[in-house]
Amino acid sequence: MLRVLTVFGTRPEAIKMAPVISELEKHAGLIENRNCLTGQHKDMVAPLLELFDIRVDYNLDLMRENQTLEHITTGVLHEVGRILREDPFDLILVQGDTTTSMAAALAAFYGGVRIGHVEAGLRTFDKHHPYPEEVNRKIIDSVSDLFFAHTEAAKRHLLAEGVPEGHIAVTGNTVIDALLDVSNRPYSFAGTPLETLPFDSKRIVLVTAHRRESFGDPFESMCRGLRDLALKYKERIVLVYPVHRNPNVRQVVNDTLSGIDNVLLIDQSPVARSGRGNPASYLKLFGEIRSLFAQSTDAKVQNFSARHFSFNSAGGGRCETCRGTGSISVDLQFLPDVVMTCPDCHGTRFRREVLEIKYRGLTIAEVLDLTVKDAFSFFRGQHRLQRRLKMLSDVGLEYITLGQPADTLSGGESQRLKLAAFLSRSGRSPTLFVIDEPTTGLHPADVVRLIDCLGQIAAAGHSVIVIEHDINFIRSADYLIDLGPEAGPAGGQVVAAGTPAEVARASASVTGRLLAGQAG
């Protein structure tokens, strides 16, 4: 029996390898297939494993914060090599031109295992200016024994590169195979972001962008074009854009396309997933703040644009030593990483030249260190900024700083930040909010302000369902559902329901007794 190890790690690899794995499983009497997930993109790959029913036999779980290509390469080399030593295979299959595939192929080569290369990738035919991934492909091809080309053209390329014809098989495009597989399955939009799309009255335009295009000026120009298209045909189309999780991509997309009624951004990450995000960017404050700095006389003398005052823009104003993170992670291989403050920018994230530009006496880094309360006073006269800052204060977030990394916000703070973002926009259709204990950590005075804020949402025609234990918050509700009688396994039943006054008369309800002012 032929023992095959299939290795993949990214979402595109999983999609393209799914039909191959399915075909291998059909020949279980002749082929024993095992699947190895490297796991550097595990959150994005997980839904595909379920969709295509892919069994994971080896999970390397290489994902870590601020991972580098060096870490992925050495991790895959070490772990795949270990698997091959402990559990011998006859053939290893890798796909395309990723770092994962390159490292796995090298591990197989070092272990004397034959290598099959599925769908060799892009070619520039320019040895001086290749795609970054093309180097990976060339390394894989140099050690592979079998080549599974997706088209006749790809076969001709392989022949031109000296691969013997007997080692090449034209198998077709596995992406199309995966698409046909999915399209033949029953599917419902219920419970998904696509559920409310007006399929009957508007044309739905699905937008995708390859990661290679998702950086710098070309991508920013593309997003501006999408914005103009959406606004021009507002009554005729809806743009649907599944946004990539890369923070450089999400920053540009959110800055350019958020808040447009006929643009649906399907963001796969919560607010607090990326440390590059912050309250200023989430509420669209950061773009306006950068513009204020760019309009200063000193910035114009230096020919600085708003882009220079972002710590996300490569070639702009970010510190290139830490790439705008403010810290440097030292990879100790198989020990926990050591994180230290960047020695060049000292944690500010910006180049020295950018920090020489000031607005009302403060640098861009110092402005991002302002609390919401202090920023409201600092931006006097800037009514658009002050209006959004007031929204943050209204939901009890006046103590957070504008530049606080989003991944340091608590769950309650993230919820209130989303509420503030919603309140800062207008023209939204009726919406149902489900909020889990938003008063956690709030001073009683801030709880009152939060209640007022939610009251504004309800008054605007929206509905709010809140899971809450704060008695003052509970008193302000229009309708209560008290679950109990105890917590955990001893609860889960409706003990009382009605207005606060009605629940207060329910003797079996602990909440009711508290509302009635009774102890115990």
C-alpha positions in Angstrom: 0.0 0.0 0.0 1.3 3.5 -0.9 1.5 5.8 2.1 1.0 9.5 1.2 1.4 12.6 3.4 -0.5 15.7 2.2 0.8 18.9 3.7 -1.0 22.3 3.7 -1.2 25.3 5.9 -3.0 28.3 4.3 -6.6 28.8 3.2 -5.8 28.7 -0.6 -3.8 25.5 -0.1 -6.7 23.8 1.8 -9.1 24.7 -1.0 -6.8 23.4 -3.8 -5.8 20.3 -1.9 -9.4 19.3 -0.9 -10.3 17.6 -4.2 -6.9 15.8 -4.2 -7.5 14.5 -0.6 -11.0 13.5 -1.6 -9.7 11.5 -4.6 -7.0 9.8 -2.4 -9.7 8.8 0.1 -11.6 7.1 -2.7 -8.7 4.6 -3.2 -8.3 3.7 0.5 -7.6 0.1 -0.5 -4.5 1.1 -2.4 -3.5 4.3 -0.8 -3.2 5.3 2.8 -3.4 9.1 3.0 -2.6 11.2 6.0 -3.1 15.0 6.2 -0.7 17.4 7.9 -1.9 20.9 8.8 0.9 23.3 9.6 -1.6 25.7 11.2 0.0 29.1 10.7 -3.5 30.3 9.5 -5.6 28.0 11.6 -8.6 30.3 12.2 -9.0 30.8 8.4 -8.4 27.2 7.6 -10.8 25.7 10.2 -14.1 26.4 8.3 -12.7 24.8 5.2 -11.7 21.6 7.1 -15.4 21.4 8.1 -16.7 22.3 4.7 -14.7 19.7 2.8 -14.7 17.2 5.7 -10.9 17.1 5.8 -9.4 14.9 8.6 -6.3 16.3 10.2 -3.9 13.6 11.3 -0.9 15.9 12.2 -1.5 19.4 13.5 1.7 21.3 13.8 -0.1 24.4 15.2 2.7 26.8 14.2 0.6 30.0 14.5 2.0 32.6 16.8 1.8 36.3 17.2 4.0 38.3 14.8 5.1 35.1 13.1 7.8 35.5 10.4 8.6 33.5 7.3 11.8 32.3 9.0 9.7 30.9 11.9 7.3 29.1 9.5 10.2 27.7 7.4 12.2 26.3 10.4 9.0 25.1 12.1 7.7 23.2 9.1 11.2 21.8 8.3 11.7 20.5 11.9 8.1 19.1 12.5 7.6 17.5 9.0 11.1 16.0 9.3 10.2 14.6 12.7 6.9 13.1 11.3 8.8 11.4 8.4 11.3 9.9 10.8 8.8 8.6 13.2 6.1 7.5 10.7 7.7 6.7 7.2 5.8 7.7 4.0 6.4 6.8 0.4 5.2 10.2 -1.1 4.6 13.7 0.2 2.2 16.0 -1.6 2.6 19.8 -1.5 0.8 22.5 -3.4 1.7 25.7 -5.2 4.5 28.1 -4.1 3.9 28.9 -0.4 6.6 28.9 2.3 4.8 25.9 3.8 5.1 23.9 0.6 8.7 24.8 0.1 9.8 23.9 3.7 7.8 20.6 3.6 9.3 19.6 0.3 12.8 20.3 1.6 12.0 18.1 4.7 11.0 15.3 2.4 14.0 15.7 0.3 16.3 15.6 3.3 14.5 12.4 4.5 14.7 10.7 1.1 10.9 10.7 0.5 9.5 11.3 -3.0 7.7 14.6 -3.6 4.7 15.3 -5.7 4.1 19.0 -6.6 0.4 19.9 -7.2 -0.3 23.0 -9.4 3.1 24.7 -9.6 2.5 28.5 -9.3 3.0 31.8 -11.0 5.8 32.6 -13.4 7.2 36.0 -14.3 9.8 34.7 -16.7 12.1 37.4 -15.4 14.9 36.0 -13.3 15.8 39.5 -12.0 12.3 40.5 -10.9 10.4 37.3 -9.9 7.3 37.1 -7.7 8.4 36.4 -4.1 6.6 33.0 -4.2 8.3 32.0 -7.5 11.5 31.4 -5.6 9.6 28.9 -3.4 8.2 27.2 -6.5 11.7 26.9 -8.1 13.0 25.2 -5.0 10.1 22.8 -4.8 10.5 21.9 -8.5 14.2 21.3 -8.1 13.6 18.5 -5.6 10.2 17.1 -6.8 9.7 13.8 -8.5 6.1 14.1 -9.8 4.4 17.2 -11.2 0.6 17.6 -11.4 0.0 20.5 -13.8 -3.4 22.2 -13.9 -3.3 23.1 -17.6 -1.5 22.1 -20.8 0.2 25.5 -20.7 1.6 24.7 -17.2 2.8 21.4 -18.6 4.6 23.3 -21.4 6.3 25.6 -18.9 7.5 22.6 -16.9 8.9 20.9 -20.1 10.7 24.2 -21.0 12.3 24.1 -17.5 13.7 20.6 -18.1 11.1 18.4 -16.3 10.9 15.0 -18.1 7.5 14.6 -19.8 7.0 11.2 -18.1 7.0 13.0 -14.7 4.2 15.3 -15.6 0.4 14.7 -15.4 -2.2 17.2 -16.4 -4.9 16.9 -13.7 -7.0 20.1 -14.3 -7.6 23.0 -12.0 -8.4 21.8 -8.5 -9.9 25.1 -7.5 -12.6 24.5 -10.1 -13.1 21.0 -8.7 -13.5 22.5 -5.2 -16.0 25.1 -6.5 -18.1 22.4 -8.3 -18.1 20.3 -5.1 -19.4 23.2 -3.0 -21.9 24.4 -5.6 -23.5 21.0 -5.7 -24.3 21.1 -2.0 -27.4 22.6 -0.4 -26.7 26.0 1.2 -28.7 28.6 2.9 -27.8 32.3 3.6 -29.8 32.2 6.8 -27.7 33.4 9.8 -24.9 34.7 7.6 -24.0 38.3 6.6 -25.6 37.6 3.2 -29.0 36.9 4.6 -30.4 40.4 4.2 -29.0 41.1 0.7 -31.7 42.4 -1.7 -31.2 39.8 -4.4 -34.6 40.6 -5.9 -34.0 44.3 -6.4 -30.3 45.0 -6.8 -27.3 43.5 -8.5 -24.9 41.9 -6.1 -21.2 42.6 -6.9 -18.8 40.2 -5.1 -15.3 41.8 -4.6 -12.1 39.8 -4.1 -8.5 41.0 -4.0 -5.4 38.8 -4.1 -3.0 39.4 -1.2 -0.2 40.4 -3.6 -2.4 43.3 -4.7 -3.4 44.2 -1.1 -0.6 46.6 -0.2 0.3 50.2 -1.0 -0.9 52.7 -3.5 -2.5 50.2 -6.0 -4.7 48.7 -3.4 -5.7 52.1 -1.9 -6.6 53.3 -5.5 -8.7 50.1 -6.0 -10.7 50.8 -2.8 -11.3 54.4 -3.8 -12.6 53.1 -7.1 -14.9 50.7 -5.3 -16.2 53.6 -3.1 -16.9 55.8 -6.2 -18.7 52.8 -7.9 -20.8 52.2 -4.9 -21.8 55.8 -4.5 -22.5 56.3 -8.2 -24.8 53.3 -8.4 -26.2 53.5 -4.9 -29.7 52.5 -5.9 -28.7 49.7 -8.3 -25.9 47.6 -6.7 -24.6 46.2 -3.4 -20.9 45.5 -3.1 -20.0 42.5 -1.0 -16.3 42.4 0.1 -15.0 39.6 2.3 -12.0 41.5 3.9 -8.7 39.7 4.4 -7.5 39.5 7.9 -4.1 41.1 7.1 -4.1 44.3 9.1 -2.6 46.3 6.2 -5.6 45.2 4.1 -8.3 45.8 6.7 -7.0 49.2 7.6 -7.3 50.5 4.1 -10.7 48.8 3.4 -12.2 50.1 6.6 -10.9 53.6 6.2 -12.2 53.8 2.6 -15.4 51.7 2.5 -16.9 51.5 6.0 -20.2 53.4 6.5 -21.4 53.2 2.9 -24.9 51.8 3.0 -24.6 49.6 -0.1 -21.2 48.1 0.8 -21.2 45.0 2.9 -17.8 44.3 4.5 -17.6 40.8 5.8 -14.9 41.1 8.4 -13.8 37.7 9.8 -12.1 39.2 12.9 -13.5 40.9 16.0 -12.4 44.4 17.0 -9.8 43.1 19.4 -8.0 40.7 17.2 -5.3 43.0 15.7 -2.9 45.0 17.8 -2.5 47.5 14.9 -6.2 48.5 15.1 -7.2 51.1 17.7 -10.3 53.1 18.7 -9.2 56.0 16.5 -9.1 53.9 13.3 -12.3 52.0 14.2 -14.3 55.2 14.5 -12.7 56.7 11.4 -10.9 59.3 13.5 -7.4 58.4 12.5 -7.8 59.4 8.9 -9.0 62.9 9.8 -6.3 63.3 12.4 -3.6 62.3 9.9 -5.1 64.9 7.4 -4.8 67.6 10.1 -1.1 66.8 10.5 -0.5 66.7 6.7 -2.0 70.2 6.4 0.5 71.7 8.8 3.2 74.0 7.3 6.0 71.8 8.5 4.5 68.7 6.9 4.1 70.5 3.6 7.7 71.6 3.7 8.7 68.0 4.1 6.2 67.0 1.4 4.5 64.7 3.9 1.0 63.4 3.0 -1.5 61.9 5.4 0.0 58.5 4.6 3.2 59.5 6.4 1.3 59.7 9.7 0.2 56.1 9.6 2.2 53.4 11.3 0.7 50.8 8.9 2.0 52.2 5.6 5.2 50.7 4.2 7.4 53.4 2.7 5.4 56.0 4.6 6.0 57.2 8.2 6.2 54.0 10.1 9.4 52.9 11.8 10.9 50.3 9.5 12.9 48.6 12.3 9.8 47.4 14.0 7.5 47.8 11.0 5.2 50.1 12.9 4.5 47.7 15.8 6.6 49.6 18.4 8.3 46.4 19.6 10.6 43.7 18.3 10.0 40.0 18.8 13.1 37.9 19.2 12.4 34.4 18.0 14.1 31.8 20.3 12.9 28.9 18.1 11.3 26.5 20.5 11.2 28.7 23.5 8.7 31.6 24.0 9.6 34.7 22.0 11.1 37.7 23.8 9.4 41.0 23.1 11.2 44.3 23.6 10.6 47.9 22.9 12.0 49.0 19.5 15.4 50.7 20.0 14.9 53.1 17.1 11.3 54.5 17.7 11.2 53.7 21.4 7.7 52.3 21.0 6.2 55.3 19.2 5.9 53.3 15.9 7.0 56.3 13.8 10.1 57.6 12.1 12.0 60.4 13.8 11.3 62.8 10.9 7.5 62.2 11.3 7.7 62.9 15.0 9.2 66.3 14.3 5.9 67.4 12.8 3.5 68.8 15.5 -0.2 69.8 15.6 -1.1 72.2 18.4 2.2 71.3 20.1 1.8 67.5 20.0 3.3 64.8 17.7 1.1 62.2 16.1 2.3 59.6 18.7 1.5 62.0 21.5 -2.0 62.5 20.1 -2.6 58.8 19.9 -1.7 58.6 23.6 -4.4 61.1 24.5 -7.5 59.7 26.3 -10.8 60.2 24.7 -11.7 62.8 27.3 -8.4 64.8 26.7 -8.8 64.5 22.9 -12.2 66.0 23.0 -10.7 69.2 24.5 -7.6 69.0 22.3 -9.6 69.0 19.0 -11.6 72.0 19.8 -13.2 73.4 16.7 -13.0 70.1 14.9 -16.6 69.3 15.0 -16.6 66.0 13.1 -13.9 64.6 15.4 -15.6 65.9 18.5 -18.9 64.4 17.6 -17.3 60.9 17.3 -15.3 61.4 20.4 -18.5 62.3 22.3 -19.9 58.9 21.1 -17.0 57.2 22.8 -17.7 59.2 26.0 -21.4 58.4 25.9 -20.7 54.7 26.0 -18.3 55.1 28.9 -15.0 54.9 27.1 -13.6 58.3 27.8 -10.7 56.8 29.7 -9.2 54.7 26.8 -6.5 56.3 24.6 -7.0 56.9 20.9 -4.2 54.6 20.0 -4.8 51.8 22.5 -4.1 48.5 20.7 -7.5 46.9 20.0 -6.3 43.5 21.2 -5.9 45.0 24.7 -9.6 46.0 25.0 -11.8 43.9 27.1 -14.9 42.2 25.7 -17.1 44.8 27.2 -15.0 47.7 25.9 -15.0 46.1 22.4 -18.8 45.9 22.5 -19.1 49.6 23.6 -16.7 50.6 20.9 -18.9 48.9 18.3 -21.9 50.7 19.7 -20.1 54.1 19.4 -19.2 53.3 15.8 -22.9 52.5 15.1 -24.1 55.7 16.8 -21.6 57.8 14.7 -23.3 56.6 11.5 -26.7 57.5 10.2 -29.3 56.0 7.8 -29.0 52.4 9.2 -32.0 50.1 8.7 -33.6 48.7 11.9 -31.0 46.5 13.7 -31.1 44.0 16.6 -28.2 44.3 19.1 -27.3 41.5 21.4 -24.9 42.7 24.1 -23.3 40.6 26.9 -22.8 42.4 30.2 -21.7 45.9 28.9 -21.5 47.4 32.4 -18.6 45.2 33.4 -15.9 47.5 34.9 -17.9 50.7 34.6 -18.4 53.3 37.3 -22.1 53.8 38.3 -22.1 57.2 36.6 -20.8 55.6 33.4 -23.6 53.0 33.7 -26.2 55.8 33.6 -24.5 57.2 30.4 -24.5 53.8 28.8 -28.2 53.4 29.6 -28.9 56.8 27.9 -26.8 55.7 24.9 -28.8 52.4 24.5 -31.9 54.5 24.9 -30.9 56.6 21.9 -30.5 53.4 19.9 -33.9 52.1 20.9 -35.5 55.5 20.2 -34.1 55.4 16.7 -36.1 52.3 15.9 -33.6 49.6 16.8 -33.9 46.8 19.3 -31.5 45.9 22.1 -31.2 42.6 24.0 -28.8 42.8 26.9 -27.5 40.1 29.3 -26.9 42.0 32.5 -26.7 41.7 36.3 -26.4 45.4 37.2 -29.6 46.2 39.1 -29.7 49.8 38.0 -29.4 48.7 34.4 -32.1 46.1 34.9 -34.5 48.7 36.3 -34.2 50.7 33.1 -35.3 47.9 30.8 -38.6 47.9 29.0 -39.0 44.1 29.4 -37.2 41.6 31.6 -36.7 37.8 31.3 -35.2 36.4 34.5 -33.5 33.1 34.1 -32.8 30.8 37.0 -33.6 29.8 39.7 -29.8 29.3 40.2 -26.7 29.6 38.1 -25.1 27.0 35.8 -26.7 23.6 35.6 -29.3 24.6 38.2 -30.6 27.5 36.0 -31.8 28.0 32.5 -35.5 28.2 33.2 -37.7 31.3 32.9 -38.5 32.3 36.5 -40.3 35.6 35.7 -40.9 37.8 32.7 -42.5 41.2 32.2 -41.8 44.8 32.9 -39.5 45.6 35.9 -42.6 46.4 38.0 -44.2 43.1 37.1 -41.0 41.1 37.8 -40.7 42.9 41.2 -44.0 41.3 42.2 -42.7 37.7 41.4 -41.8 36.3 44.8 -39.9 33.3 43.2 -37.5 35.7 41.4 -34.3 36.8 43.2 -34.1 39.7 40.7 -37.7 40.6 41.5 -36.9 40.8 45.2 -34.0 43.1 44.5 -36.1 45.3 42.3 -38.7 45.4 45.1 -35.9 46.5 47.5 -36.0 43.3 49.5 -32.8 41.7 50.8 -31.8 38.1 49.9 
